[in-house]
Amino acid sequence: MGYTGREQPQMSTDIVVPNYNGYRHIELLARSLAAQDDRGFRVILVDNGSEDGSPELFEKLSTELGLDHLVLRNGANLGFPAAVNAGIRISGAELVILLNNDIEADPSFVRELKKCMESKPGAFSVQSRMMRFDDRDKLDDAGDGYTILGWGYKTGDGKKAENYLNEREIFSSCAGAAAYRKSVFDEIGLFDESFFAYLEDMDISWRAKIAGYTSHFCPDSVVYHVGSSSTGGRRSSFKMKLVPRNNIWLIWKNMPLVFLVMNLPFIAAGIVIKGAAFALMGFGREYWGSVLKGLKTLGEVSRGPFRLKDTGRHIGIQLELIAGVWHLIRK
């Protein structure tokens, strides 16, 4: 069925794009946003101290293309969560879309995210179908999951999209291409800036689940993602120094003590197995150093308050973490 203007969702929308030296991607991003069939949005580029002229290029292109836009400049690289938080704070829109700078958005990207969110009043976030930029028949991410082993995973990574064309509830939206309900940020808080990069989106989705909100995969909203362009690749030393630490923090922040004690043998096993695997890849020192840093700095992150009324939700999350292991086995 064709799209008509009368079907256009009416949620006010801002798109927040964190940027750090993303010059080579900015033109593709800007032109794909200018080609949206729903232009009812403003783009807020939050620059983290880039030195490559990328914020200036975005300003120039946005003006030429007629994009409603705003550029915020941080004096240094403050990390992904600090950048997107700056954009969220100044947004007065009902819907905030977070979008990586290394993205080409399909023309219906915005419209379909709005439709998906409007149809789910209890949703905190809805994620696009992320495809690989250089291998467009394969998925990059169809929603993120987590397991009792303390392992996160991307659903559908590297697989054909044909088996991921239905809307479904997911554990967490990947913040590289997802829409968030602004009112829920006002209730549960923003992204945890201490994470700097990686797993901050899993953390905020977990917090939203505890508060009773859901996240969903919206396959009709499509983007093409280069991936890890600002951090040196999928298995960079930079990533190895942050992800294990953040994973320790993620569990500590969100898992009630009774579940933490119950799950500790599985979490410990997961840490050891990953440590062995990364040692074989040449990242053993970075991995174990990051794990130790996470354990030593638990006092730097705040544990969410446990409320009796949330017990059922914590049990539901525990069951999801157990089911996540089955997902990994099936992969």
C-alpha positions as CSV (number, residue, x, y, z in Angstrom):
1,M,0.0,0.0,0.0
2,G,1.4,3.4,-0.9
3,Y,2.1,6.1,1.6
4,T,-0.1,9.2,1.7
5,G,0.4,12.4,3.6
6,R,-2.7,11.7,5.8
7,E,-0.9,8.7,7.3
8,Q,2.1,10.8,8.4
9,P,2.7,10.4,12.2
10,Q,2.6,13.7,14.1
11,M,5.1,13.2,16.9
12,S,7.5,16.2,17.0
13,T,11.0,14.8,16.4
14,D,14.7,15.7,16.8
15,I,17.5,13.6,15.3
16,V,20.6,13.7,17.5
17,V,23.9,12.8,15.7
18,P,27.1,12.4,17.8
19,N,30.2,13.2,15.7
20,Y,33.9,12.8,16.2
21,N,36.1,13.3,13.1
22,G,33.4,11.9,10.8
23,Y,34.2,14.0,7.8
24,R,34.2,11.0,5.3
25,H,30.6,10.1,6.3
26,I,28.9,13.4,6.8
27,E,27.9,14.1,3.2
28,L,26.2,10.6,2.8
29,L,24.4,11.1,6.1
30,A,23.2,14.6,5.4
31,R,22.0,13.8,1.9
32,S,20.1,10.7,3.1
33,L,18.4,12.8,5.7
34,A,17.5,15.4,3.2
35,A,15.9,12.7,1.1
36,Q,13.5,11.6,3.8
37,D,9.8,11.4,2.8
38,D,8.9,12.8,6.2
39,R,10.9,16.0,6.8
40,G,9.2,16.8,10.1
41,F,12.4,16.8,12.1
42,R,15.4,18.9,13.2
43,V,18.9,17.5,13.1
44,I,21.2,18.3,16.1
45,L,24.8,17.4,15.4
46,V,26.8,17.2,18.7
47,D,30.5,17.4,17.9
48,N,33.0,16.0,20.3
49,G,36.0,18.2,19.5
50,S,36.5,17.1,15.9
51,E,39.6,18.4,14.1
52,D,38.8,17.3,10.5
53,G,36.2,20.0,9.6
54,S,33.2,17.6,9.8
55,P,31.0,20.0,11.8
56,E,31.7,22.8,9.3
57,L,30.9,20.4,6.4
58,F,27.6,19.4,8.1
59,E,26.6,23.0,8.6
60,K,27.4,23.8,4.9
61,L,25.5,20.8,3.5
62,S,22.5,21.2,5.8
63,T,22.1,24.8,4.7
64,E,22.4,23.8,1.1
65,L,20.0,20.9,1.4
66,G,17.4,22.8,3.5
67,L,17.8,20.7,6.6
68,D,16.5,22.2,9.8
69,H,19.6,21.8,11.9
70,L,21.7,22.9,14.9
71,V,25.3,22.2,15.7
72,L,26.5,21.9,19.3
73,R,30.3,21.8,19.9
74,N,32.1,20.2,22.8
75,G,35.7,21.3,23.3
76,A,36.9,17.7,23.6
77,N,35.9,14.1,22.9
78,L,33.5,13.5,25.9
79,G,32.3,10.2,24.6
80,F,29.1,8.9,23.0
81,P,26.7,9.2,26.0
82,A,27.8,12.7,26.9
83,A,27.3,13.8,23.3
84,V,23.8,12.4,22.9
85,N,22.8,13.6,26.3
86,A,23.7,17.2,25.3
87,G,21.3,16.8,22.3
88,I,18.6,15.2,24.3
89,R,18.7,18.0,27.0
90,I,18.1,20.8,24.5
91,S,15.4,18.8,22.5
92,G,11.9,19.9,23.1
93,A,10.5,17.1,20.9
94,E,8.4,14.2,21.9
95,L,10.6,11.8,20.0
96,V,14.4,11.8,19.9
97,I,16.1,9.7,17.2
98,L,19.8,8.8,17.9
99,L,21.7,8.2,14.7
100,N,25.4,7.4,14.2
101,N,27.3,9.6,11.8
102,D,28.4,6.7,9.6
103,I,24.8,5.9,8.5
104,E,22.9,6.1,5.2
105,A,19.2,6.3,6.0
106,D,16.6,4.8,3.7
107,P,14.0,7.5,2.6
108,S,11.3,6.1,4.9
109,F,13.6,5.7,7.9
110,V,12.1,8.6,9.9
111,R,8.5,8.0,8.9
112,E,8.6,4.3,9.8
113,L,10.2,4.9,13.2
114,K,7.5,7.4,14.0
115,K,4.8,5.0,13.0
116,C,6.3,2.3,15.1
117,M,6.6,4.4,18.2
118,E,3.1,5.9,17.8
119,S,1.6,2.4,17.7
120,K,3.3,1.4,21.0
121,P,2.3,3.8,23.8
122,G,4.3,1.7,26.4
123,A,7.5,1.7,24.4
124,F,10.6,3.6,25.5
125,S,12.6,2.9,22.3
126,V,12.2,1.5,18.8
127,Q,15.1,0.4,16.7
128,S,15.6,0.4,12.9
129,R,16.7,-2.5,10.9
130,M,20.5,-1.9,10.5
131,M,22.1,-3.4,7.4
132,R,25.8,-3.6,6.6
133,F,26.9,-0.7,4.5
134,D,29.3,-2.7,2.3
135,D,27.3,-5.9,2.2
136,R,23.7,-4.7,1.9
137,D,22.1,-8.1,1.8
138,K,23.3,-8.8,5.4
139,L,22.1,-7.5,8.7
140,D,24.3,-5.5,11.0
141,D,21.8,-5.4,14.0
142,A,18.1,-6.3,14.4
143,G,18.0,-5.6,18.2
144,D,20.3,-6.3,21.0
145,G,20.1,-9.0,23.6
146,Y,21.8,-10.0,26.9
147,T,22.5,-13.3,28.6
148,I,22.9,-14.8,32.1
149,L,26.6,-15.2,31.1
150,G,27.0,-11.5,31.0
151,W,27.3,-11.5,27.2
152,G,25.5,-9.0,25.0
153,Y,24.8,-9.9,21.4
154,K,23.4,-8.4,18.2
155,T,20.4,-10.2,16.8
156,G,20.8,-11.2,13.1
157,D,24.4,-10.0,12.7
158,G,25.7,-11.2,9.4
159,K,22.4,-12.9,8.4
160,K,20.0,-12.3,5.5
161,A,17.2,-9.8,6.3
162,E,14.4,-12.1,5.1
163,N,14.1,-13.8,8.5
164,Y,13.9,-10.5,10.4
165,L,11.0,-8.7,8.8
166,N,8.5,-8.8,11.6
167,E,8.2,-6.3,14.5
168,R,9.1,-7.8,17.8
169,E,10.0,-6.8,21.4
170,I,13.7,-6.8,22.1
171,F,15.9,-6.4,25.2
172,S,17.6,-3.2,24.0
173,S,17.7,-0.9,21.0
174,C,21.1,-0.2,19.5
175,A,21.5,3.6,19.9
176,G,23.1,3.8,16.5
177,A,19.7,4.1,14.8
178,A,16.8,4.2,17.3
179,A,14.0,6.5,18.5
180,Y,13.4,7.2,22.1
181,R,10.4,8.7,23.9
182,K,11.6,11.9,25.5
183,S,9.1,11.6,28.5
184,V,10.8,8.4,29.6
185,F,14.2,10.1,29.7
186,D,12.6,12.6,32.0
187,E,11.5,9.8,34.3
188,I,14.5,7.4,34.3
189,G,17.4,9.8,33.5
190,L,19.7,10.0,30.5
191,F,22.6,7.8,29.3
192,D,25.3,7.1,31.9
193,E,28.2,9.3,30.8
194,S,30.8,7.3,32.8
195,F,30.5,4.5,30.2
196,F,32.1,6.9,27.6
197,A,31.3,4.4,24.8
198,Y,29.7,0.9,24.5
199,L,26.8,-0.6,26.4
200,E,25.3,2.7,27.5
201,D,22.3,1.8,25.3
202,M,22.0,-1.6,27.0
203,D,22.1,0.1,30.4
204,I,19.4,2.6,29.7
205,S,17.2,0.0,28.1
206,W,17.6,-2.2,31.1
207,R,16.6,0.7,33.4
208,A,13.6,1.4,31.2
209,K,12.5,-2.3,31.4
210,I,12.7,-2.1,35.2
211,A,10.5,1.0,35.1
212,G,7.9,-1.0,33.0
213,Y,8.7,0.2,29.5
214,T,9.6,-1.8,26.4
215,S,11.9,-1.7,23.4
216,H,11.0,-2.9,19.9
217,F,12.6,-3.8,16.5
218,C,11.0,-2.0,13.6
219,P,12.1,-3.7,10.3
220,D,10.4,-1.2,7.9
221,S,12.8,1.5,9.1
222,V,16.1,0.8,7.4
223,V,19.6,2.2,7.6
224,Y,23.0,1.1,6.2
225,H,25.8,1.2,8.8
226,V,29.5,1.4,8.3
227,G,30.3,0.4,11.9
228,S,32.9,1.3,14.5
229,S,34.3,4.1,12.3
230,S,35.2,6.4,15.2
231,T,36.8,3.8,17.4
232,G,39.1,1.8,15.2
233,G,37.0,-1.3,14.3
234,R,35.1,-4.1,15.8
235,R,38.0,-5.5,17.8
236,S,40.2,-2.5,18.5
237,S,42.4,-2.0,21.5
238,F,40.2,1.0,22.4
239,K,37.1,-1.1,22.5
240,M,38.7,-3.9,24.5
241,K,39.7,-1.4,27.2
242,L,36.1,-0.2,27.6
243,V,33.6,-3.0,26.9
244,P,34.7,-5.4,29.7
245,R,34.7,-2.6,32.3
246,N,31.3,-1.3,31.1
247,N,29.9,-4.9,31.2
248,I,30.9,-5.2,34.9
249,W,29.2,-1.8,35.6
250,L,26.1,-2.8,33.6
251,I,25.5,-5.9,35.7
252,W,26.3,-4.1,39.0
253,K,24.0,-1.2,38.2
254,N,20.9,-3.1,37.1
255,M,20.8,-6.6,38.7
256,P,19.3,-6.9,42.2
257,L,21.6,-8.5,44.8
258,V,19.6,-11.7,45.0
259,F,19.9,-12.3,41.2
260,L,23.5,-11.1,41.2
261,V,24.4,-13.8,43.8
262,M,22.3,-16.4,42.0
263,N,23.9,-15.6,38.6
264,L,27.5,-15.1,39.8
265,P,28.7,-18.6,38.7
266,F,27.4,-18.0,35.2
267,I,28.7,-14.4,35.0
268,A,32.2,-15.6,36.2
269,A,32.2,-18.4,33.7
270,G,31.3,-15.9,30.9
271,I,34.1,-13.6,31.9
272,V,36.7,-16.4,31.9
273,I,35.6,-17.9,28.6
274,K,35.7,-14.4,26.9
275,G,39.1,-13.8,28.5
276,A,40.5,-16.9,27.0
277,A,39.1,-16.1,23.6
278,F,40.4,-12.6,23.6
279,A,43.8,-13.8,24.8
280,L,44.0,-16.0,21.7
281,M,43.2,-12.9,19.6
282,G,46.0,-10.9,21.2
283,F,43.8,-8.8,23.5
284,G,44.3,-10.7,26.8
285,R,46.1,-7.8,28.6
286,E,43.5,-5.2,27.6
287,Y,40.6,-7.5,28.4
288,W,41.7,-8.5,31.9
289,G,42.9,-5.0,32.7
290,S,39.5,-3.7,31.8
291,V,37.7,-6.4,33.9
292,L,39.9,-5.5,36.9
293,K,39.2,-1.8,36.4
294,G,35.5,-2.5,36.3
295,L,35.6,-4.4,39.6
296,K,37.8,-1.7,41.3
297,T,35.6,1.1,40.3
298,L,32.1,-0.2,41.2
299,G,31.8,2.6,43.6
300,E,31.9,5.1,40.8
301,V,28.5,3.9,39.3
302,S,25.2,4.1,41.1
303,R,23.1,0.9,41.6
304,G,19.5,1.4,40.7
305,P,17.1,1.3,43.7
306,F,15.4,-2.0,44.3
307,R,11.6,-1.6,44.7
308,L,9.3,-4.4,45.7
309,K,6.8,-3.4,43.1
310,D,9.4,-4.1,40.4
311,T,10.0,-7.7,41.5
312,G,7.9,-9.2,38.7
313,R,9.8,-7.1,36.1
314,H,13.2,-8.3,37.5
315,I,12.0,-11.9,37.3
316,G,10.9,-11.3,33.7
317,I,14.3,-9.8,32.9
318,Q,16.0,-12.9,34.5
319,L,14.0,-15.2,32.3
320,E,15.1,-13.1,29.3
321,L,18.8,-13.5,30.3
322,I,18.4,-17.2,30.5
323,A,16.6,-17.3,27.1
324,G,19.5,-15.3,25.7
325,V,21.8,-18.3,26.2
326,W,19.6,-20.3,23.9
327,H,19.8,-17.6,21.3
328,L,23.6,-17.8,21.4
329,I,23.5,-21.6,21.1
330,R,21.2,-21.4,18.0
331,K,23.7,-18.9,16.4
